[in-house]
Amino acid sequence: MSNILKYSPAVFAVGNNYKIFVPVNESSVMWVKVGDECYYDDANGVLRSSVNMHKMTVPMEMLDRVKKYTVCYRKMTERKPYFSVTGEVEQIEYDFYPLKKDHYNIFHIADAHGMVSAPVAAADTFRREYGEIDLLVLNGDVIDHSGDIKNFDVIYDIISRITKGEHAVVFSRGNHDTRGIYAENIVDHTPTRDGYSYFSFRLGSLWGLVLDCGEDKDDSHAEYGNTNCCHAFRIGETRYLESLIANADREYAAEGVTERLIIAHSPFTKRFNPPFNIEEDIYAHWTSLISNNINPELLLCGHTHKASIYLPGSKDDAYGQSFPTVVAAEPNRRIDYFIGGGFAVRADGMSYVLCDDKIIKEVHRI
């Protein structure tokens, strides 16, 4: 890997595109080449150089077919109004492995809160038993907060170690990600749908939906110091969820979809004690819409720091869900320890696996 790249690229799935993010150590202009097509990191035709994160959007169909992409860049020596000075074109090629149908592995990390080695080691345990990780899900609070720009390195360090730029990633924002001066710049550091942190995606036979609950207490809570408007954000998100259902044939009911997955940092199907008992009307509506229309295999969550399965009809089913809610992460920062969740999807069903840095701890059929 070139010394200008801080980590391997991250290939995020959003909608029907891959958003390829490349963290860099030096000023540069960048694009990726897939087959004969180039996809640029530009602002309305002007190549960006005053950034530490390059972002290129590639149609999924293109990269899935070619199965390779080349990161191309020029170091920026001096950017001037006339006759800017750049280096020669340098290139790094990466293989890419699209999600296979009926036989693939997902690994889930949430609530790492700045840990890197322990979550990666848990992923390695799953890989040794079940094979390559085809899709990595980072589901919120991977960083401890957004108060320091360096914290975002944790996200890309984990991605680089697990995927090496060769496999897709889905990113979901957590409530701690909303805290700090850089939280408002999420579009610069993590993938979104036109700036929105909730979106659907399609990978092979898998259709997924990322929902973002925002913060976990009311906007008026003193902890936030009058800096949040998450209630209005959730209302807009509800309209988006309703629009997906209105266009089901192009989303979860599209031809070839055989698995449906909802991803949200917070398990919104569960009722929490005060002051965390927020938005019960909205979360009941979300649960009803998903249960009566999408009916996914599961809702994949973090947030509670305790690995759990909340089944329909159980005491933790607050709103009449039709699907299991799986909290697939259990961190312990005091001892740098992490339990993550792997999902082995096969033609005969799905296995949910909890593992740490050494052993497989539990296996469930979903």
Salt bridges, closest charged atoms under 4 A:
ASP41 OD1 - ARG48 NE 2.76
ASP41 OD2 - HIS54 ND1 2.64
GLU61 OE2 - ARG65 NE 3.11
GLU93 OE1 - LYS68 NZ 3.97
ASP95 OD1 - LYS68 NZ 2.48
ASP111 OD1 - HIS113 NE2 3.84
ASP111 OD1 - HIS265 NE2 3.58
ASP111 OD1 - HIS305 NE2 3.40
ASP124 OD1 - ARG127 NH1 2.54
GLU132 OE2 - ARG127 NE 3.21
ASP134 OD1 - LYS100 NZ 2.99
ASP141 OD2 - HIS113 NE2 3.85
ASP141 OD2 - HIS265 NE2 3.12
ASP144 OD1 - HIS113 ND1 2.94
ASP144 OD1 - ARG333 NH1 3.37
ASP153 OD2 - LYS6 NZ 2.98
ASP157 OD1 - ARG161 NE 2.98
ASP212 OD2 - ARG173 NE 2.65
GLU215 OE2 - ARG179 NE 2.46
ASP216 OD1 - ARG179 NH2 3.73
ASP216 OD1 - LYS217 NZ 2.87
ASP216 OD2 - HIS303 NE2 3.72
GLU223 OE2 - ARG179 NH1 3.30
GLU223 OE1 - LYS217 NZ 2.78
GLU242 OE2 - HIS285 NE2 2.92
GLU279 OE2 - HIS231 ND1 2.79
GLU279 OE2 - ARG234 NH1 2.67
GLU280 OE2 - ARG271 NE 3.24
ASP316 OD1 - LYS270 NZ 2.66
ASP316 OD2 - LYS315 NZ 3.32
GLU330 OE1 - LYS306 NZ 4.00
ASP357 OD2 - LYS358 NZ 3.04
GLU362 OE1 - HIS364 NE2 2.76
